[in-house]
Amino acid sequence: MIIRRTLLGASFAAPALTACATAPAPIAQSLPLPHDPHSHARPAEARVTHVSLDLATDFERKALTGTATLTIEARADAREIVLDSDGLIVKSVRTNLGETSFEFGSRDENLGQALTIAIGPGVSTLVIAYETAPGAGALQWLEPAQTASGKRFLFSQGQAILTRTWVPTQDSPGIRQTYDARIVAPEGLKAVMSAEMLTPNGEAAVGGRAFRFRMSNPIPPYLIALAVGDLSFQAIGPRTGVYAEPSVIERAAYECADMERMLRAAEAMYGRYRWGRYDVLVLPPSFPYGGMENPRLTFLTPTFLAGDRSLVSLIAHELAHSWSGNLVTNALWADSWLNEGFTSYFEGRIVEALYGEENAAMQFALAWADIQKAIAAGPPDDTRLHLTGQRSADDGVSAIVYDKGALFLRTMERELSRTRFDAYLRSYFDRHAFQPMTTQWFMADFRDRAVRGDAALEARLQLDAWCYEPGLPSNAEEPRAAAFDRVAAQVTAFNAGGPASAIPWADWGTFERQRFLQILPRELSAARLAELEGALGLNATGNAEVLFDWLSLAIANRAEASMPAVEHFLTSLGRGKFVRPLYRALMGQGEWGQAHARRIYALARAGYHPIVQTAVDGIVTPA
Ligand SMILES: [Zn+2]
């Protein structure tokens, strides 16, 4: 989930940095929330504290229909409450005092519409009868042919600001809400949510079976999530398990075998896991992201099912979000590095704890290369951690938000010592649990608790340069991975004419293979490419990350022989991280690539999530 720039109009006073260390914080927090340019809500006047959904899934009409009952807190003089909505069809609104009026504002391309509801003294609940639009941006309604089970499937993706397309609420990450839900799914399908499952087998209901859920921790609304499909469950450990379609469940459980160990390693570093269970849901291939950290139930792309557990750092990443993101949350999308940078650092620490220092080092070295690429691509304004001038909430440069963010935390760790930095981070998660965070508040807290007026330390850290300046500060250190020196030697040998058969491919893991393909020269002769393919079986690799790097190289060389593999890849999955750059690469190869891009996109588009369709529509332009 990615960002670019923001408009942070007025500067806001740093609040007192206090929070409760053990119990969930009271939902009406004392912090004055900064203005969120990506929401219509005015929470200082009236805000939502709880959402109660009662929805039926209508697969014929591709709509969720029912009610959302909102619990609100309002100032005594408030006469209206403003919600976010995008495409919702609202039939009526009642308050606890009776029928009331509502009005939609004009539609903004990025933000949707304000839904303003009249309230008065004594109003504490709103019952909104509504349904979603067929093209709701958060929802993907899959046809049987798009799933492994051959049955229909629905899933939601709320981040960054798409929850407003299926739930009428205040859709700003600083406005935390608890929720409960009753979801009616067609007979034979199961509903799961980012919440405690109260009825694992469902209950008899008109039109199918009803499933009930409860999330009693206050969460940012982008984490309200739903999936409905033919789902099996397999336990991994006492607190962990996997949901997937029946034909995928065995492979999924195999790949997720280390989840319980990851959870224990994370808790040992940064404190108790506060969400009860940690389960994952492996979605059909059109899921637009690698993973989405929906609380209690991470949603995952099936592209991490490599068959050899080589891509499980994805699970470490989503699990880490249970602290950075879900517990302490960016109040504004301009500060999404507070979610993603912290999480990428934390992911590296879990990888190190389970799979050793060398693996973590290789992962950071790959990230360093991505940062360098992002900085070279510019523009400089897009390479700050705290983004300025942002228009869209989720259109940005992941290498900055994720990898530069993580590198900043590694720099803090290096300058403080790991022991001191871990103690700080653990207390940060405890003190700000269930609270929003901004760059400004984080910096004030870090100076107060970790720097403590040490002028020499302050100078070494270059905190302001990291957060507010483009590029990398002078204290950024390139991560070293000895294994990558050996990979570089192999590239040198190959470039000097050495045979592809001499490459120790079988001895390498995913990271070494990725590195090799990434640092090969971008221009190779057709004969050399064919030799690589023949020796390493690249077109047929089951590892999506390695295949992506190979196909990128093949496209750069207009390798016709790899086009069937490109077509298969792009028509069989919809993960934006892979799909967008490959289309961009094809479109950059003149008429040859553009013809392939248009032909493949015509086949693939219907299978992509609306988020990815919108992105690729902007890349693969008509001839
Ligand atoms: Zn993430």
Residues whose N, C-alpha, C, O or C-beta is under 5 A from the ligand:
A	BS01	ZN	E340 T343
